[in-house]
Amino acid sequence: MGELARVTAFERAESVIRQLIAERHDRPSLVSDIACRIGAEIIEGIRHPGDDLNSVELARAHATSRTPVREALMLLEMEGLVEIQARRRPRVATFAPQDVRDIYEARSALLELAARSIATHITGANLAILRQHLDSMASSLSDPSTYMWANVAFHIAQTEICGNRYLKRVVDSLLLRTLPLRRLSLSQNGRIYRSYDDHARLVQSYAESDPNLAASIVHNNHMNALAILERLLTSR
């Protein structure tokens, strides 16, 4: 897929960040633009955990003053992508193993609830939507970054289909901080294919109106990803 896939993935990263910022933060357009750009660089692995974020260099790169850059970094701190400590330069967020476990256990519990609801109430039209997203995941199995964004689209559709706007709001609040972790886990050998198989079985459980199986698949998918991440993080 080459350069086109990378550009598309980066644009999708910016689009997701922009959507969440618009929903939860009232910021000037310049601040949002800078936050979207830096956030996409973090999610796509262009900037790595622990990397310094020099406000002078960023201001020069975005042809602006340091003030909107600082505001953009503060916004990304609220979303869990940036760390800002007193008297220290901002940096790309790092994740302690316990933080990762807490995030994945919380996300799993929420999406298990959503899966039970979807399996109980899904319509033919909504099942068709999820199958379309599953097809997109299947067509991007050879490219981890493109696959990740197809996976994100699947889960966004799920939370919308679930119909619980409070659940969706909480899941969305975890979305950005999980994306660098999801990218890391999906980059491991064979993980994409296991992920796709889990989602294919999940869609089938919806088609069969089996809420217990759906919740079990979601739980196992999250715990498998968590095990991979804990192994990677503790070995560093």
MDAnalysis code that builds the backbone (N, CA, C; Angstrom):
import MDAnalysis as mda
import numpy as np

u = mda.Universe.empty(708, n_residues=236, atom_resindex=np.repeat(np.arange(236), 3), trajectory=True)
u.add_TopologyAttr("name", ["N", "CA", "C"] * 236)
u.add_TopologyAttr("resid", np.arange(1, 237))
u.add_TopologyAttr("resname", ["MET", "GLY", "GLU", "LEU", "ALA", "ARG", "VAL", "THR", "ALA", "PHE", "GLU", "ARG", "ALA", "GLU", "SER", "VAL", "ILE", "ARG", "GLN", "LEU", "ILE", "ALA", "GLU", "ARG", "HIS", "ASP", "ARG", "PRO", "SER", "LEU", "VAL", "SER", "ASP", "ILE", "ALA", "CYS", "ARG", "ILE", "GLY", "ALA", "GLU", "ILE", "ILE", "GLU", "GLY", "ILE", "ARG", "HIS", "PRO", "GLY", "ASP", "ASP", "LEU", "ASN", "SER", "VAL", "GLU", "LEU", "ALA", "ARG", "ALA", "HIS", "ALA", "THR", "SER", "ARG", "THR", "PRO", "VAL", "ARG", "GLU", "ALA", "LEU", "MET", "LEU", "LEU", "GLU", "MET", "GLU", "GLY", "LEU", "VAL", "GLU", "ILE", "GLN", "ALA", "ARG", "ARG", "ARG", "PRO", "ARG", "VAL", "ALA", "THR", "PHE", "ALA", "PRO", "GLN", "ASP", "VAL", "ARG", "ASP", "ILE", "TYR", "GLU", "ALA", "ARG", "SER", "ALA", "LEU", "LEU", "GLU", "LEU", "ALA", "ALA", "ARG", "SER", "ILE", "ALA", "THR", "HIS", "ILE", "THR", "GLY", "ALA", "ASN", "LEU", "ALA", "ILE", "LEU", "ARG", "GLN", "HIS", "LEU", "ASP", "SER", "MET", "ALA", "SER", "SER", "LEU", "SER", "ASP", "PRO", "SER", "THR", "TYR", "MET", "TRP", "ALA", "ASN", "VAL", "ALA", "PHE", "HIS", "ILE", "ALA", "GLN", "THR", "GLU", "ILE", "CYS", "GLY", "ASN", "ARG", "TYR", "LEU", "LYS", "ARG", "VAL", "VAL", "ASP", "SER", "LEU", "LEU", "LEU", "ARG", "THR", "LEU", "PRO", "LEU", "ARG", "ARG", "LEU", "SER", "LEU", "SER", "GLN", "ASN", "GLY", "ARG", "ILE", "TYR", "ARG", "SER", "TYR", "ASP", "ASP", "HIS", "ALA", "ARG", "LEU", "VAL", "GLN", "SER", "TYR", "ALA", "GLU", "SER", "ASP", "PRO", "ASN", "LEU", "ALA", "ALA", "SER", "ILE", "VAL", "HIS", "ASN", "ASN", "HIS", "MET", "ASN", "ALA", "LEU", "ALA", "ILE", "LEU", "GLU", "ARG", "LEU", "LEU", "THR", "SER", "ARG"])
u.atoms.positions = np.array([
    [0.818, -1.209, 0.000],
    [0.000, 0.000, 0.000],
    [0.855, 1.264, 0.000],
    [2.068, 1.183, 0.571],
    [3.063, 2.220, 0.408],
    [2.680, 3.577, 0.963],
    [3.165, 4.611, 0.278],
    [3.013, 5.987, 0.752],
    [1.567, 6.409, 0.866],
    [0.710, 5.979, -0.069],
    [-0.701, 6.354, -0.038],
    [-1.359, 5.869, 1.230],
    [-1.061, 4.639, 1.662],
    [-1.645, 4.090, 2.879],
    [-1.211, 4.890, 4.093],
    [0.090, 5.292, 4.117],
    [0.567, 6.059, 5.259],
    [-0.107, 7.423, 5.325],
    [-0.255, 8.086, 4.184],
    [-0.934, 9.379, 4.159],
    [-2.378, 9.227, 4.604],
    [-3.053, 8.231, 4.102],
    [-4.450, 8.007, 4.465],
    [-4.583, 7.739, 5.956],
    [-3.701, 6.922, 6.508],
    [-3.752, 6.613, 7.933],
    [-3.524, 7.875, 8.761],
    [-2.566, 8.712, 8.337],
    [-2.294, 9.941, 9.073],
    [-3.506, 10.868, 9.028],
    [-4.124, 10.969, 7.878],
    [-5.307, 11.821, 7.754],
    [-6.455, 11.296, 8.616],
    [-6.594, 9.990, 8.701],
    [-7.640, 9.415, 9.544],
    [-7.358, 9.690, 11.006],
    [-6.080, 9.658, 11.391],
    [-5.713, 9.995, 12.763],
    [-6.122, 11.431, 13.076],
    [-5.802, 12.352, 12.165],
    [-6.184, 13.750, 12.363],
    [-7.702, 13.899, 12.438],
    [-8.411, 13.165, 11.609],
    [-9.871, 13.267, 11.567],
    [-10.501, 12.812, 12.876],
    [-10.020, 11.701, 13.422],
    [-10.564, 11.192, 14.685],
    [-10.278, 12.170, 15.815],
    [-9.051, 12.688, 15.866],
    [-8.709, 13.658, 16.910],
    [-9.585, 14.910, 16.788],
    [-9.758, 15.389, 15.574],
    [-10.550, 16.596, 15.352],
    [-12.002, 16.391, 15.809],
    [-12.548, 15.225, 15.519],
    [-13.923, 14.935, 15.912],
    [-14.073, 14.948, 17.426],
    [-13.128, 14.334, 18.128],
    [-13.213, 14.280, 19.589],
    [-13.001, 15.662, 20.205],
    [-12.075, 16.434, 19.630],
    [-11.836, 17.785, 20.142],
    [-13.090, 18.637, 19.960],
    [-13.728, 18.522, 18.810],
    [-14.934, 19.311, 18.548],
    [-16.052, 18.945, 19.512],
    [-16.132, 17.662, 19.890],
    [-17.194, 17.211, 20.780],
    [-16.979, 17.655, 22.220],
    [-15.694, 17.713, 22.654],
    [-15.456, 17.897, 24.090],
    [-14.685, 19.158, 24.458],
    [-14.118, 19.850, 23.488],
    [-13.292, 21.017, 23.805],
    [-13.657, 22.180, 22.892],
    [-13.804, 23.355, 23.480],
    [-14.055, 24.568, 22.713],
    [-12.725, 25.308, 22.574],
    [-12.059, 25.114, 21.443],
    [-10.742, 25.701, 21.227],
    [-10.714, 26.437, 19.894],
    [-9.890, 27.504, 19.790],
    [-9.728, 28.179, 18.492],
    [-9.236, 27.198, 17.440],
    [-9.536, 27.486, 16.195],
    [-9.198, 26.557, 15.116],
    [-7.697, 26.302, 15.024],
    [-6.858, 27.317, 15.252],
    [-5.414, 27.127, 15.168],
    [-4.939, 26.143, 16.230],
    [-5.431, 26.278, 17.443],
    [-5.060, 25.354, 18.527],
    [-5.488, 23.935, 18.161],
    [-6.700, 23.789, 17.665],
    [-7.188, 22.466, 17.259],
    [-6.340, 21.881, 16.146],
    [-5.963, 22.705, 15.170],
    [-5.148, 22.225, 14.049],
    [-3.803, 21.702, 14.547],
    [-3.175, 22.461, 15.444],
    [-1.878, 22.042, 15.974],
    [-2.025, 20.761, 16.789],
    [-3.062, 20.700, 17.627],
    [-3.296, 19.502, 18.442],
    [-3.543, 18.282, 17.562],
    [-4.307, 18.466, 16.499],
    [-4.586, 17.344, 15.593],
    [-3.316, 16.845, 14.934],
    [-2.477, 17.767, 14.516],
    [-1.242, 17.380, 13.829],
    [-0.302, 16.638, 14.774],
    [-0.058, 17.205, 15.954],
    [0.858, 16.571, 16.905],
    [0.266, 15.243, 17.382],
    [-1.029, 15.236, 17.659],
    [-1.678, 14.010, 18.114],
    [-1.575, 12.899, 17.082],
    [-1.767, 13.247, 15.803],
    [-1.650, 12.244, 14.746],
    [-0.216, 11.717, 14.653],
    [0.768, 12.596, 14.839],
    [2.165, 12.152, 14.813],
    [2.453, 11.175, 15.947],
    [1.819, 11.398, 17.108],
    [2.007, 10.485, 18.246],
    [1.332, 9.142, 17.958],
    [0.085, 9.192, 17.508],
    [-0.672, 7.961, 17.271],
    [-0.035, 7.118, 16.176],
    [0.477, 7.780, 15.136],
    [1.059, 7.045, 14.017],
    [2.520, 6.649, 14.252],
    [3.043, 6.944, 15.444],
    [4.393, 6.494, 15.774],
    [5.503, 7.341, 15.207],
    [5.170, 8.525, 14.702],
    [6.207, 9.441, 14.215],
    [6.937, 10.059, 15.405],
    [6.183, 10.335, 16.466],
    [6.753, 10.742, 17.751],
    [6.558, 9.584, 18.727],
    [7.592, 9.282, 19.507],
    [7.590, 8.089, 20.342],
    [7.413, 8.441, 21.823],
    [6.937, 7.489, 22.634],
    [6.795, 7.735, 24.079],
    [8.078, 8.267, 24.686],
    [7.960, 9.363, 25.442],
    [9.122, 9.974, 26.078],
    [9.799, 11.043, 25.253],
    [9.457, 11.171, 23.967],
    [10.070, 12.213, 23.131],
    [9.712, 13.603, 23.648],
    [10.700, 14.500, 23.661],
    [10.452, 15.892, 24.040],
    [9.569, 16.580, 23.002],
    [8.755, 17.512, 23.478],
    [7.929, 18.346, 22.605],
    [8.335, 19.794, 22.861],
    [9.274, 20.268, 22.078],
    [9.852, 21.600, 22.245],
    [8.900, 22.634, 21.658],
    [8.347, 23.502, 22.507],
    [7.341, 24.459, 22.045],
    [7.913, 25.459, 21.049],
    [9.215, 25.784, 21.181],
    [9.837, 26.717, 20.226],
    [9.912, 26.073, 18.845],
    [10.374, 24.837, 18.784],
    [10.460, 24.137, 17.506],
    [9.075, 23.905, 16.899],
    [8.115, 23.566, 17.750],
    [6.761, 23.334, 17.249],
    [6.139, 24.621, 16.736],
    [6.393, 25.731, 17.432],
    [5.863, 27.011, 16.972],
    [6.456, 27.377, 15.612],
    [7.747, 27.126, 15.455],
    [8.394, 27.407, 14.166],
    [7.810, 26.507, 13.074],
    [7.596, 25.231, 13.390],
    [7.075, 24.287, 12.391],
    [5.665, 24.642, 11.952],
    [4.878, 25.236, 12.879],
    [3.496, 25.590, 12.555],
    [3.323, 27.070, 12.244],
    [4.457, 27.779, 12.114],
    [4.437, 29.194, 11.737],
    [3.522, 30.014, 12.642],
    [3.709, 29.848, 13.948],
    [2.878, 30.555, 14.907],
    [3.705, 30.880, 16.149],
    [3.080, 31.500, 17.137],
    [3.751, 31.784, 18.402],
    [3.668, 30.558, 19.312],
    [4.313, 30.655, 20.468],
    [4.323, 29.515, 21.389],
    [2.993, 29.351, 22.115],
    [2.185, 30.410, 22.196],
    [0.943, 30.330, 22.985],
    [-0.032, 29.278, 22.452],
    [-0.387, 29.288, 21.164],
    [-1.297, 28.241, 20.683],
    [-0.686, 26.841, 20.765],
    [0.641, 26.754, 20.652],
    [1.306, 25.457, 20.800],
    [1.130, 24.939, 22.219],
    [1.363, 25.816, 23.202],
    [1.176, 25.403, 24.599],
    [-0.257, 24.965, 24.853],
    [-1.228, 25.711, 24.307],
    [-2.630, 25.337, 24.490],
    [-2.931, 23.994, 23.838],
    [-2.353, 23.756, 22.677],
    [-2.553, 22.474, 21.991],
    [-1.974, 21.331, 22.806],
    [-0.802, 21.535, 23.395],
    [-0.182, 20.487, 24.205],
    [-0.991, 20.223, 25.473],
    [-1.547, 21.271, 26.064],
    [-2.400, 21.092, 27.243],
    [-3.659, 20.306, 26.892],
    [-4.199, 20.563, 25.709],
    [-5.381, 19.830, 25.248],
    [-5.035, 18.345, 25.075],
    [-3.873, 18.066, 24.474],
    [-3.458, 16.679, 24.286],
    [-3.115, 16.009, 25.611],
    [-2.692, 16.799, 26.593],
    [-2.472, 16.238, 27.921],
    [-3.797, 15.734, 28.504],
    [-4.869, 16.497, 28.323],
    [-6.180, 16.075, 28.817],
    [-6.650, 14.787, 28.153],
    [-6.200, 14.556, 26.912],
    [-6.588, 13.354, 26.176],
    [-5.629, 12.190, 26.402],
    [-4.601, 12.405, 27.228],
    [-3.708, 11.317, 27.591],
    [-2.573, 11.044, 26.629],
    [-2.330, 11.945, 25.669],
    [-1.263, 11.722, 24.698],
    [0.037, 12.447, 25.047],
    [-0.049, 13.434, 25.932],
    [1.106, 14.261, 26.286],
    [1.210, 14.356, 27.805],
    [2.443, 14.410, 28.306],
    [2.693, 14.622, 29.734],
    [3.349, 15.984, 29.921],
    [2.827, 16.768, 30.861],
    [3.400, 18.086, 31.161],
    [3.672, 18.141, 32.659],
    [4.936, 18.264, 33.022],
    [5.334, 18.347, 34.421],
    [5.953, 19.708, 34.696],
    [5.823, 20.160, 35.925],
    [6.348, 21.473, 36.306],
    [7.852, 21.553, 36.052],
    [8.246, 22.673, 35.442],
    [9.661, 22.982, 35.186],
    [10.344, 21.936, 34.300],
    [9.558, 21.214, 33.513],
    [10.131, 20.241, 32.578],
    [9.453, 20.394, 31.227],
    [10.168, 20.067, 30.196],
    [9.625, 20.183, 28.847],
    [8.519, 19.142, 28.645],
    [7.413, 19.525, 27.989],
    [6.376, 18.528, 27.671],
    [6.961, 17.378, 26.864],
    [6.355, 16.206, 27.002],
    [6.842, 15.053, 26.263],
    [5.675, 14.140, 25.880],
    [5.925, 13.280, 24.926],
    [4.930, 12.284, 24.538],
    [4.698, 11.353, 25.722],
    [3.444, 11.067, 26.019],
    [3.095, 10.260, 27.180],
    [3.690, 8.863, 27.096],
    [4.101, 8.371, 28.252],
    [4.507, 6.977, 28.401],
    [3.437, 6.260, 29.222],
    [3.424, 4.948, 29.161],
    [2.396, 4.181, 29.849],
    [3.032, 3.164, 30.790],
    [2.705, 3.274, 32.079],
    [3.114, 2.256, 33.043],
    [2.220, 1.029, 32.872],
    [2.750, -0.168, 33.109],
    [1.938, -1.376, 32.941],
    [0.614, -1.341, 33.703],
    [0.606, -0.799, 34.912],
    [-0.647, -0.762, 35.671],
    [-1.659, 0.177, 35.028],
    [-1.189, 1.282, 34.461],
    [-2.095, 2.185, 33.753],
    [-2.725, 1.485, 32.556],
    [-1.910, 0.725, 31.828],
    [-2.418, -0.001, 30.663],
    [-3.460, -1.029, 31.092],
    [-3.171, -1.751, 32.165],
    [-4.150, -2.735, 32.664],
    [-5.448, -2.046, 33.063],
    [-5.362, -0.939, 33.763],
    [-6.577, -0.226, 34.181],
    [-7.398, 0.210, 32.973],
    [-6.719, 0.754, 31.959],
    [-7.413, 1.223, 30.758],
    [-8.098, 0.067, 30.045],
    [-7.370, -1.028, 29.853],
    [-7.929, -2.148, 29.093],
    [-9.044, -2.866, 29.855],
    [-8.925, -2.961, 31.163],
    [-10.001, -3.582, 31.933],
    [-11.258, -2.726, 31.897],
    [-11.089, -1.402, 32.003],
    [-12.249, -0.507, 31.942],
    [-12.887, -0.545, 30.557],
    [-12.071, -0.482, 29.523],
    [-12.599, -0.501, 28.161],
    [-13.286, -1.830, 27.853],
    [-12.687, -2.915, 28.310],
    [-13.292, -4.221, 28.086],
    [-14.668, -4.304, 28.731],
    [-14.777, -3.860, 29.981],
    [-16.061, -3.936, 30.685],
    [-17.138, -3.135, 29.950],
    [-16.763, -1.951, 29.475],
    [-17.727, -1.119, 28.759],
    [-18.155, -1.754, 27.434],
    [-17.187, -2.281, 26.687],
    [-17.521, -2.857, 25.388],
    [-18.197, -4.223, 25.516],
    [-17.973, -4.916, 26.618],
    [-18.753, -6.143, 26.874],
    [-20.226, -5.774, 27.065],
    [-20.476, -4.706, 27.798],
    [-21.850, -4.237, 27.993],
    [-22.475, -3.846, 26.655],
    [-21.700, -3.129, 25.840],
    [-22.206, -2.739, 24.525],
    [-22.493, -3.970, 23.669],
    [-21.612, -4.964, 23.708],
    [-21.783, -6.166, 22.887],
    [-23.048, -6.930, 23.286],
    [-23.294, -7.010, 24.582],
    [-24.522, -7.683, 25.035],
    [-25.760, -6.972, 24.498],
    [-25.747, -5.650, 24.559],
    [-26.891, -4.882, 24.076],
    [-27.072, -5.039, 22.573],
    [-25.963, -4.988, 21.830],
    [-26.042, -5.119, 20.375],
    [-26.577, -6.492, 19.990],
    [-26.053, -7.551, 20.619],
    [-26.489, -8.911, 20.289],
    [-27.970, -9.113, 20.580],
    [-28.478, -8.407, 21.565],
    [-29.882, -8.558, 21.951],
    [-30.817, -7.796, 21.024],
    [-30.358, -6.629, 20.526],
    [-31.284, -5.734, 19.814],
    [-30.897, -5.440, 18.367],
    [-29.849, -6.069, 17.825],
    [-29.340, -5.663, 16.516],
    [-30.373, -5.875, 15.411],
    [-30.372, -4.926, 14.474],
    [-31.249, -5.012, 13.307],
    [-30.446, -5.487, 12.104],
    [-31.141, -5.874, 11.060],
    [-30.459, -6.283, 9.841],
    [-29.620, -5.177, 9.244],
    [-30.131, -3.951, 9.307],
    [-29.394, -2.813, 8.751],
    [-28.096, -2.567, 9.520],
    [-28.148, -2.659, 10.845],
    [-26.949, -2.434, 11.644],
    [-25.948, -3.577, 11.488],
    [-26.460, -4.788, 11.334],
    [-25.565, -5.918, 11.088],
    [-24.827, -5.726, 9.760],
    [-25.518, -5.191, 8.764],
    [-24.894, -4.924, 7.465],
    [-23.793, -3.877, 7.601],
    [-24.007, -2.864, 8.443],
    [-22.992, -1.838, 8.671],
    [-21.729, -2.461, 9.263],
    [-21.897, -3.308, 10.270],
    [-20.733, -3.934, 10.899],
    [-20.019, -4.873, 9.933],
    [-20.771, -5.548, 9.082],
    [-20.141, -6.429, 8.093],
    [-19.339, -5.626, 7.072],
    [-19.799, -4.434, 6.741],
    [-19.027, -3.573, 5.845],
    [-17.704, -3.177, 6.475],
    [-17.755, -2.827, 7.760],
    [-16.517, -2.487, 8.460],
    [-15.606, -3.706, 8.564],
    [-16.171, -4.868, 8.783],
    [-15.382, -6.095, 8.839],
    [-14.699, -6.351, 7.494],
    [-15.400, -6.084, 6.399],
    [-14.794, -6.224, 5.065],
    [-13.612, -5.282, 4.900],
    [-13.745, -4.064, 5.421],
    [-12.631, -3.106, 5.350],
    [-11.429, -3.609, 6.143],
    [-11.691, -4.224, 7.282],
    [-10.602, -4.799, 8.065],
    [-9.933, -5.934, 7.298],
    [-10.734, -6.771, 6.644],
    [-10.184, -7.898, 5.882],
    [-9.296, -7.427, 4.742],
    [-9.683, -6.339, 4.099],
    [-8.933, -5.847, 2.941],
    [-7.650, -5.122, 3.329],
    [-7.457, -4.852, 4.619],
    [-6.266, -4.118, 5.061],
    [-5.355, -4.960, 5.962],
    [-5.513, -6.282, 5.915],
    [-4.731, -7.160, 6.790],
    [-3.228, -7.073, 6.526],
    [-2.839, -6.665, 5.348],
    [-1.410, -6.591, 5.020],
    [-0.745, -5.310, 5.491],
    [-1.531, -4.363, 6.010],
    [-0.972, -3.075, 6.431],
    [-1.470, -2.744, 7.837],
    [-0.607, -2.851, 8.867],
    [-1.048, -2.661, 10.254],
    [-1.704, -1.311, 10.521],
    [-1.173, -0.225, 9.957],
    [-1.722, 1.094, 10.237],
    [-3.113, 1.257, 9.633],
    [-3.269, 0.826, 8.380],
    [-4.577, 0.905, 7.740],
    [-5.580, 0.005, 8.449],
    [-5.113, -1.178, 8.854],
    [-5.999, -2.093, 9.587],
    [-6.470, -1.449, 10.890],
    [-5.560, -0.778, 11.591],
    [-5.946, -0.178, 12.866],
    [-7.095, 0.806, 12.693],
    [-7.045, 1.616, 11.621],
    [-8.098, 2.608, 11.426],
    [-9.404, 1.960, 10.984],
    [-9.319, 0.841, 10.263],
    [-10.532, 0.087, 9.959],
    [-11.119, -0.493, 11.237],
    [-10.255, -0.918, 12.139],
    [-10.677, -1.441, 13.437],
    [-11.336, -0.339, 14.274],
    [-10.740, 0.842, 14.264],
    [-11.314, 1.977, 14.996],
    [-12.712, 2.299, 14.462],
    [-12.860, 2.307, 13.139],
    [-14.163, 2.592, 12.531],
    [-15.202, 1.547, 12.952],
    [-14.793, 0.284, 13.017],
    [-15.695, -0.780, 13.479],
    [-16.194, -0.477, 14.886],
    [-15.278, -0.114, 15.781],
    [-15.670, 0.110, 17.172],
    [-16.486, 1.387, 17.358],
    [-16.198, 2.406, 16.567],
    [-17.028, 3.615, 16.621],
    [-18.450, 3.275, 16.192],
    [-18.579, 2.463, 15.140],
    [-19.911, 2.032, 14.686],
    [-20.617, 1.231, 15.766],
    [-19.861, 0.368, 16.463],
    [-20.463, -0.431, 17.539],
    [-21.070, 0.437, 18.633],
    [-20.307, 1.424, 19.092],
    [-20.814, 2.245, 20.183],
    [-22.007, 3.089, 19.747],
    [-22.065, 3.431, 18.465],
    [-23.238, 4.149, 17.957],
    [-24.444, 3.216, 17.876],
    [-24.225, 1.989, 17.396],
    [-25.303, 1.014, 17.276],
    [-25.835, 0.613, 18.649],
    [-24.948, 0.571, 19.631],
    [-25.348, 0.197, 20.997],
    [-26.494, 1.059, 21.499],
    [-26.466, 2.344, 21.179],
    [-27.559, 3.231, 21.536],
    [-27.482, 3.826, 22.925],
    [-26.424, 3.518, 23.677],
    [-26.249, 4.070, 25.025],
    [-25.281, 5.246, 24.924],
    [-25.816, 6.465, 24.935],
    [-24.962, 7.625, 24.676],
    [-23.977, 7.882, 25.808],
    [-24.297, 7.444, 27.025],
    [-23.360, 7.631, 28.134],
    [-22.189, 6.660, 28.005],
    [-22.486, 5.441, 27.609],
    [-21.415, 4.470, 27.365],
    [-20.515, 4.974, 26.248],
    [-21.111, 5.461, 25.172],
    [-20.324, 5.976, 24.052],
    [-19.424, 7.121, 24.499],
    [-19.947, 7.994, 25.341],
    [-19.161, 9.144, 25.792],
    [-17.932, 8.701, 26.582],
    [-18.095, 7.707, 27.443],
    [-16.965, 7.231, 28.240],
    [-15.956, 6.489, 27.358],
    [-16.451, 5.638, 26.458],
    [-15.546, 4.932, 25.545],
    [-14.770, 5.924, 24.691],
    [-15.453, 6.954, 24.193],
    [-14.777, 7.982, 23.398],
    [-13.697, 8.691, 24.204],
    [-13.948, 8.893, 25.510],
    [-12.972, 9.584, 26.348],
    [-11.684, 8.778, 26.510],
    [-11.775, 7.461, 26.304],
    [-10.590, 6.601, 26.391],
    [-9.924, 6.390, 25.028],
    [-10.599, 6.819, 23.962],
    [-10.164, 6.427, 22.624],
    [-8.748, 6.868, 22.301],
    [-8.446, 8.159, 22.440],
    [-7.144, 8.644, 22.005],
    [-6.001, 8.019, 22.804],
    [-6.199, 7.853, 24.109],
    [-5.107, 7.293, 24.902],
    [-4.886, 5.807, 24.614],
    [-5.907, 5.139, 24.034],
    [-5.713, 3.728, 23.689],
    [-5.088, 3.532, 22.314],
    [-5.147, 4.525, 21.449],
    [-4.705, 4.314, 20.072],
    [-3.207, 4.005, 19.946],
    [-2.309, 4.712, 20.647],
    [-0.892, 4.305, 20.557],
    [-0.677, 2.878, 21.071],
    [-1.449, 2.482, 22.080],
    [-1.336, 1.125, 22.608],
    [-1.871, 0.109, 21.611],
    [-2.991, 0.438, 20.975],
    [-3.555, -0.468, 19.985],
    [-2.604, -0.625, 18.801],
    [-2.006, 0.480, 18.407],
    [-1.036, 0.425, 17.307],
    [0.135, -0.484, 17.677],
    [0.606, -0.395, 18.912],
    [1.726, -1.220, 19.357],
    [1.353, -2.698, 19.373],
    [0.195, -3.028, 19.921],
    [-0.189, -4.443, 20.003],
    [-0.426, -5.034, 18.621],
    [-1.042, -4.269, 17.730],
    [-1.334, -4.782, 16.388],
    [-0.079, -4.928, 15.531],
    [1.010, -4.276, 15.932],
    [2.256, -4.390, 15.170],
    [2.983, -5.700, 15.447],
    [2.527, -6.447, 16.448],
    [3.201, -7.698, 16.796],
    [2.806, -8.816, 15.840],
    [3.730, -9.708, 15.618],
    [3.564, -10.764, 14.624],
    [2.302, -11.595, 14.865],
    [1.425, -11.634, 13.867],
    [0.232, -12.462, 13.934],
    [-0.953, -11.844, 14.646],
    [-0.738, -10.719, 15.324],
    [-1.812, -10.141, 16.132],
    [-2.975, -9.644, 15.264],
    [-2.679, -9.067, 14.110],
    [-3.738, -8.558, 13.243],
    [-4.701, -9.679, 12.855],
    [-4.159, -10.833, 12.503],
    [-5.018, -11.933, 12.059],
    [-5.878, -12.463, 13.210],
    [-5.308, -12.507, 14.414],
    [-6.092, -12.912, 15.578],
    [-7.191, -11.891, 15.851],
    [-6.847, -10.616, 15.732],
    [-7.826, -9.554, 15.930],
    [-8.973, -9.675, 14.929],
    [-8.611, -9.876, 13.667],
    [-9.656, -10.000, 12.645],
    [-10.560, -11.203, 12.926],
    [-9.977, -12.334, 13.275],
    [-10.784, -13.520, 13.582],
    [-11.742, -13.252, 14.742],
    [-11.267, -12.547, 15.757],
    [-12.129, -12.203, 16.900],
    [-13.314, -11.353, 16.440],
    [-13.044, -10.383, 15.593],
    [-14.125, -9.496, 15.151],
    [-15.098, -10.216, 14.215],
    [-14.592, -11.129, 13.412],
    [-15.478, -11.918, 12.558],
    [-16.399, -12.786, 13.416],
    [-15.832, -13.390, 14.465],
    [-16.665, -14.207, 15.367],
    [-17.649, -13.327, 16.132],
    [-17.230, -12.104, 16.450],
    [-18.117, -11.184, 17.155],
    [-19.329, -10.834, 16.294],
    [-19.093, -10.516, 15.030],
    [-20.200, -10.201, 14.129],
    [-21.131, -11.411, 13.983],
    [-20.554, -12.595, 13.932],
    [-21.391, -13.799, 13.842],
    [-22.226, -13.984, 15.100],
    [-21.661, -13.670, 16.258],
    [-22.433, -13.776, 17.504],
    [-23.587, -12.783, 17.517],
    [-23.395, -11.612, 16.891],
    [-24.501, -10.661, 16.763],
    [-25.579, -11.235, 15.853],
    [-25.145, -11.830, 14.739],
    [-26.108, -12.404, 13.800],
    [-26.927, -13.521, 14.461],
    [-26.298, -14.227, 15.408],
    [-26.980, -15.321, 16.107],
    [-27.673, -14.856, 17.382],
    [-27.634, -13.549, 17.657],
    [-28.277, -12.967, 18.853],
    [-27.829, -13.677, 20.131],
    [-26.514, -13.809, 20.284],
    [-25.938, -14.511, 21.435],
    [-25.142, -13.522, 22.286],
    [-25.776, -12.873, 23.261],
    [-25.085, -11.844, 24.042],
    [-23.949, -12.379, 24.895],
    [-24.074, -13.587, 25.431],
    [-23.007, -14.133, 26.267],
    [-21.757, -14.416, 25.455],
    [-21.922, -14.977, 24.265],
    [-20.775, -15.231, 23.406],
    [-20.140, -13.922, 22.957],
    [-20.963, -12.947, 22.616],
    [-20.437, -11.649, 22.180],
    [-19.581, -11.012, 23.272],
    [-20.082, -11.005, 24.499],
    [-19.330, -10.417, 25.611],
    [-18.037, -11.186, 25.863],
    [-18.080, -12.507, 25.745],
    [-16.895, -13.327, 25.962],
    [-15.826, -13.041, 24.909],
    [-16.232, -12.878, 23.668],
    [-15.276, -12.575, 22.599],
    [-14.606, -11.234, 22.846],
    [-15.398, -10.224, 23.218],
    [-14.839, -8.896, 23.504],
    [-13.840, -8.976, 24.658],
    [-14.218, -9.682, 25.714],
    [-13.326, -9.804, 26.874],
    [-12.014, -10.474, 26.495],
    [-12.090, -11.592, 25.811],
    [-10.875, -12.325, 25.450],
    [-9.986, -11.519, 24.510],
    [-10.605, -10.784, 23.580],
    [-9.833, -9.951, 22.674],
    [-9.029, -8.906, 23.439],
    [-9.668, -8.264, 24.407],
    [-8.980, -7.235, 25.193],
    [-7.886, -7.837, 26.077],
    [-8.167, -8.984, 26.696],
    [-7.174, -9.579, 27.580],
    [-5.967, -10.099, 26.793],
    [-6.183, -10.597, 25.585],
    [-5.056, -11.027, 24.749],
    [-4.185, -9.835, 24.363],
    [-4.827, -8.734, 23.995],
    [-4.068, -7.524, 23.658],
    [-3.321, -7.009, 24.884],
    [-3.969, -7.044, 26.042],
    [-3.331, -6.588, 27.275],
    [-2.100, -7.426, 27.606],
    [-2.204, -8.739, 27.441],
    [-1.064, -9.616, 27.735],
    [0.128, -9.266, 26.850],
    [-0.137, -8.968, 25.581],
    [0.935, -8.581, 24.661],
    [1.581, -7.276, 25.124],
    [0.758, -6.295, 25.472],
    [1.279, -4.994, 25.874],
    [2.072, -5.084, 27.175],
    [1.575, -5.838, 28.126],
    [2.303, -5.965, 29.410],
    [3.666, -6.625, 29.185],
    [3.714, -7.615, 28.303],
    [4.988, -8.270, 28.004],
    [5.956, -7.282, 27.350],
    [5.456, -6.482, 26.428],
    [6.307, -5.518, 25.740],
    [6.797, -4.432, 26.676],
    [5.903, -3.908, 27.516],
    [6.247, -2.793, 28.388],
    [7.194, -3.204, 29.518],
    [7.016, -4.412, 30.030],
    [7.888, -4.858, 31.127],
    [9.255, -5.297, 30.640],
    [9.392, -5.554, 29.332],
    [10.680, -5.976, 28.788],
    [11.554, -4.801, 28.396],
    [11.006, -3.574, 28.470],
    [11.782, -2.406, 28.056],
    [12.668, -1.897, 29.175],
])
